[in-house]
Structure formats: C-alpha cells, structure tokens
Amino acid sequence: MTPSEHQAAKELFGKVLELEPHLRALILDDACAGRPRLRDEVESLLVAYQKAGTFIDVPLVAVTMSSDGVSTPEETMVGRTLGPYHVEAIIGEGGMGVVYRALDTKLNRPVAIKVLSDALADPSARRRFEREAQVASSLNHPHILTVHDAGEFEGRPYLVTELVDAGTFVEWARAEPRSWRQIVELLVGVADGLATAHQAGILHRDIKPANILITKSGYAKLADFGLAKLCEDSTPGAAHTRTEMATRAGTVVGTVGYMSPEQASGQPLDARSDMFSFGVVLYEALAGRRPFTGASDLDVLHAVVHRPPEPLPVEVPRPLRMVLERALEKDPSDRFQSMRDLIVDLRRLVRQSGEAPAVSAVTHRSNRSRRSKVAIAALVVLAAASALVVSRFRETAEPRLREYTQLTNFADSATSPTLSPDGRMLAFIRGESAFNGPEQIYIKLLLDGEPVRLTHDNLNKQSPKFSPDGARVTYGADKPAGGWDTWVVPVLGGKPQLFLANASGLTSIEGGGGQPRLLFSELTGRGHQMAIVSSTESRTEHRTIYTPPENGMAHRSSLSPDRKQVLVVEMGLNGAWLACRLTPFDGSSPGKPVGPAPAQCTDATWSPRGSGCISPPIPAAGLTSGASASRMGRPSRSPSV
Amino acid sequence: MVGVSPEPVTALLKRWRQGDSAALEKLVPLVYSELRRIAARQLRRERPNHTLQPTALVHEVYLKLVDQHRIEWQNRAQFFGIAAQLIRRILVDHVRNRRTAKRGGGTLTVALDDAVSEPARENIDLVKLDDALLSLAAKDEQQSRVVELRFFGGLSIEETAEVLRISPSTVKRDWAAAKAWLYRDMSTRFSP
C-alpha cells in the first residue's frame, strides 16, 4: 500500500466511520467502484477499529491543565478522565450542572456524565445526591434512564448514565406532526417507567418534556429521578419555596406549567402528583398548548390550582380526552389511583382503535417507521454464534435482506431470539449452548436498550416467546425428572412462575372470538414422543395437530397468518434435526417436509405475508459476530412454502 | 543537569510558537535531559520493581522548566508536544532495556496513571507500539504524530490540533484511522 493509497483509505475510512451500516455500504459502493483494494483496506480498518475497543484511548500521560486561569472548569473537563470515563464533549447545560458525553473506557461504550454544579455540592446535598443516585440506579426499567455509576470529581458529585442523544420530547414533538396514537404509544412507555418507580416508593416530582429523552431508535426514557428532590431539599421549605424560587428567578417557567395543584400549593406529594404532571405533558403534546396558562407564573399557578383545563381539540378521541380529564383532576382522590390504572386505559385506547400500531406506522417516514420495519421483519435469524443479528428488509413485494444490525455483544452465545408483538423488544437466551442449556432469559429494547436479565435459575431453557400483550415472556425449562414445563416471567422482572406443565416450544395464538389459545409441544407419554398440540391456558379444548412417528420429537411450531397451516420443527429418532414440516392446523394430515433439502431445520416462523421462513441448516447457522455485522452473509431461506 | 532556570524554556516556547524553529532545537535537549534526570531518580528511589510513572515525570519536568505565570495554553500544549516525543523515547527504551535484561520477560514496567482503568493497563506492548508507529510514520507522518501526542503526551484533540497546526476534525479522523491501523498492525505482527 503506497502512501497515496493509504491517504485515500484514511479519508474514506473517516468519511464512513460514523455512518449507519446501510449508508456506509452505499458510500463504499460508490467510492470504491473499480477499486477493490481500496474497499478491502477500508473494510479491514473498520473491522480493526471495532476490535480495537479502547486500545490506546487512555493516554500514558494524564495531562491536567487546570492550572490555567483562563479556561473554566467546564471547559477543562473535556478531554479529562474521571475514573474510567474519558470526557469528550459538553452535550447540555442546565440548572443542575453540565452534562457531558464521555467514553466508558472499561466497557467501551458511550455514556453521559452529569456533573453537579458547585452551588449544589455542599456535603449534605452530596449525600442526598448519592442516595438518590443509588435509588435511581435500582430502577431497572427500559423507559427509565439507566444510571450506571456515581462518583465525585474534585469535590463535585457526578452521575454516569446511559447516553441518550437524540434530543428530548420537546424536539420529538416539534419535529413533525404526530398522531395522537404516536404520542400515546411513546408516552405509555414513560408512564410504565413512572409506575415502576412509584411501586419502588420513588416520586419523580419534575415530570416535564425536557426530562423525557428520546433515543435514536425512537424510545422515550425518563431522566432526572431524584435530582428534582435534591433541588427541593437543598433549600428549606421544600416544594413551596421552590415554587417561589422558580418564580423569582423566572428561568423555569416551564416547570411551573407542569406542577400539580398540590405541588403548586406546597402540599405533601404522592404518586398522583407525578400522574398530574404526566397528564400535562400528554395534554400539551396532543393539543399543542398547555392545559393551564397565564400571563405570569403566578397566573399559571393560580390556573393549576383553581381552573379546569381548557378543552382538548375534538380531533382527540373522546375516550382519550376522558382519560386526561381524570388525570388532571384538582383533587388527587378524583384521579386514577395509580399510574397502572392510567396505563391500562391508555393501552386499551391504542388497542381498540383499529389496526395494530406497528403496522399502521409503516407508512410514516420517521424513526418509528424504522422500528416498525424491525417489527415486520418476522425473519429473525437463529444464530448459533455469539451474536444476535436481526435482519431488516424493505416492505416490498419480495422482501430482501438488506441491512444487519448487531444487537448483542456477549462473550458467549445469544440464541433463540424472538420479537415482542409490537416489535419493540427482543427476548433471547444467553449462555453457552444453542439449544436447551442452563442459560438465562434476557430482554432488550430495540435497537439500543441495555440487555436485561430476567431469570436466575439453573434450569435448562429454550424457546422464549412474548405473551400477546408483550408483558410477559414464556419459555420452556427442563424438569429434573425429564420432560419440559413452560414458565412465565414478567418483562419488567419478577419471579418466574410455572405456566403450563409438560409443555415446551409454546406460542400464544389468537383463538376464536379474541380468546387467546396456545400452540405447544407435549410429551405424549409414549417414550420421548412429542406432539404439537393446541389448547386454552387451562388446557381445555385440547387438540392434537401433529404427532411424529414413535420417538420423534416435534419441538417447535409456528401458525401461519391465515391460521391454516403450522410449520413444525422436529427431531428424528436419533435426535437429529429434520427438515421443517408443513402441517394443516386442523390436524387432518401429518403434512409434508418443506424447505431446502437436505436440511436440519432448527427454527421456523412466518413472514406477515404468509411465506414461511426457515432457519438455515445448522452447519450454516453460525453467523459470525463482531465488527463485520454490516457485511454478514445472507442466510439461506425458503421464500415460500 | 542541575539548575535550569525556568525563564529560558518559557521564552524558548514562546519564540518557537512565533515561528522561530531554532528555538525548538534548543528546547528539546533541555526537556530531554531533565526528563531523563527525573526518570533516573524515579527508578533509583522507587520500589524494587523499577516503575516509571510517566505522568508524574512529565508534570515534574513541566513544573520545573516552565514559568506557570508567563505561559499561554498554546505554549503549554507545545511543551507537552515535545514531552510526548521524548517520553515515548524514554519509555520505549526503558521497556526494551528491561526486556533484554530479563531475557525476554515482557512485563510492562511503566506505571500508568491511577485514573487509568484496568483494561487499559493491560496488553499495550510499548515496544510493539513503537515499531508499529514507525511503520505508520513511513506512510503518514502526521498520523503517527497525532498518536504520539495523544497517547504518549496525553494531549486533547484541540491541543493536538494546536501543536500540529491542523484542524481538530483532522486530528479526530487521523486518530480513528491510526488507532485502527495500529491495532491491525500490532495484532498481525510477529511477537517475539
């Protein structure tokens, strides 16, 4: 490689490094047409860059240049190192302090660091800050900003959180016109996070659009737990004083607008105060204006305490208006009694109004459409390797795999991926084995949520699946005496419960009249023979769909969208995977093997259009993990069966 | 070398920044000899494992040679720029010598700053990095300087840009590409 070739590769590498994989591929295609050496070099550098991690990021000599009187402490923090965090840039400044973007050199991931301003850093404030940080970090919820760490730098406490840098709810709402459904769907996640915090005895006290952060993939995260409390407590007289302060300073007018009547009048607060503030945020997003307005902060407070909210526009569905009216009642005892009650109503609204949200969003050209593409990409490739890769394809007549995003990055395997019904969450098994090992169930918000572990026992597990409402994950687990049971665990965490005995490979399917039914495998009682059956949750209306010969084991099954056929994944007499089988749902015949032959079919599912998708045969299933996720091979599949 | 007064170094840094390249030729030996002197003292005084503490080393030299009140941050960046180059020489020689002395025992005996995280403490073979940097310099001198300033000198992106008189975005790009290039070079290089 000559110096000029090196230069060309360097330039191109710099150009594409920060791009999304598909854009990266487009630019490379364009720039490297007829120059394969250049492309090889750039791709090799990209792979090396990923592998390099924090290699040489931490300098051998830590130069501190703070002796200079010219630069402010804020400026000098950039480029400095706080513990394992290398501070890169300022991303925000607020009353509480400065927020930096930083690199966690231990885990090689970007983080946000909020450094408290000097004014709030007296010893008792610091103790409270640390305690609150601890409490907030115990709130493990996909819609609450994850607190990684807390520490102290030159006497000032700091909080390390996940980095969410696609703006706040304010920008999200302004970016383009949003339908009421989009708004409710986004905020129901926040409500869920808030409900979880309330159950843990924690109030937020400062719910407002600026405290709702939006991730690049379009999820909302509630931030600043505890900070509001700290702010109150650091001045005597708590909430009331804070109101006066805010009014005097004239800088936090927004916050006044989101206060509950009890907050505005200095009364004791409970979870219903947060509910009121949440209601104001939802109201404002729907109406484009706040429910309580006034010429001055004092007028606003007066309106909050005494005046009913101004009516919502008629475009907002009536049931939603009613929900909001109730959340914004002056007397806390007239509101919903918990965020959970509010959430139930919001969810019902979304569910009852027409088609499934994930599908309706396909036409929107926004972050949401990206997410829903993930949702309809029912083809989730089973990877018998250390990484999960979801393929996303365009909504065209013939879906084509065109983009790969690496979703997990563990030293061991992540297998049996499955998407939640709304396409926002991924569940999978993490551990050594690719099938039925002593592994743990994890979930993760797509695309960039932290993986969350749901199970902690030593049972062998397989085939996690979401419940139809996306709130629980079922999975098969070994019985010590032989055979399998199906267990269920809430996605928000909790103790797994036995869901159905002698059942594995379970999926929930839509039964007649909106009643959920189950499709699963059970031991027939004759040796190892396992049949595919369907029943209700209480095992009534039990019906056999497919019984393999003798000791054959039908492990997994998937019902076609038209409810007429079932794709079956089975093992033969010697325990080897067979080709997939397509069998009628009514059980009228054993059906026939389908898909590429000879094949060992380990998993099968349907695309929304009804063409079956079959996992690659085992020898080809090992998708490589690591940096080259954007260039992974195309798995074999049968386009239609 | 005892009794170097702060004035000459501070003045030389200023002259150099104003474009007097002869100033650099006088600066380097001054800084180098002071670095060596303090490094030698560190090694004598320190625990039996002969540990060098680069940060302490550079800071001590800096405090000794540069008049804190008469220097701007650009001059300071330039000082650390020179120090980066010299530190690289001293540290790599140090590791090489120890390796020879201990028949190939490759343990790194350079103490990294306390703030440095555990993973960063491991696995950076300074001799290998030095070799890789030499190869890189043959293709792209500027890239190798960026790495020297940032890794051996601890300079920020902005300070590196100031020393090399290039834009911070160029520093960023050169840094990322060099990191990838060096990592690849070092992981494919035969290690003795």
Interface residues (C-beta under 8 A of the other chain):
Chain A: M1 P3 H6 Q7 A9 K10 E11 F13 G14 L17 S44 L45 L46 A48 Y49 K51 A52 G53 T54 F55 I56 D57 V58 P59 L60 V61 A62 V63 M65 S67 D68 V70 S71 V78 G79 T81 L82 G83 P84 T105 K106
Chain B: P54 T55 L57 V58 H59 Q68 W73 R76 F80 A83 A84 I87 L91 V110 L112 D113 A115 V116 S117 E118 P119 A120 I124 L129 A138 K139 D140 Q143 V147 R150 F151 F152 G153 G154 L155 S156 I157 E158 E159 K172 R173 D174 A176 A177 K179 A180 W181 L182 Y183 R184 S187
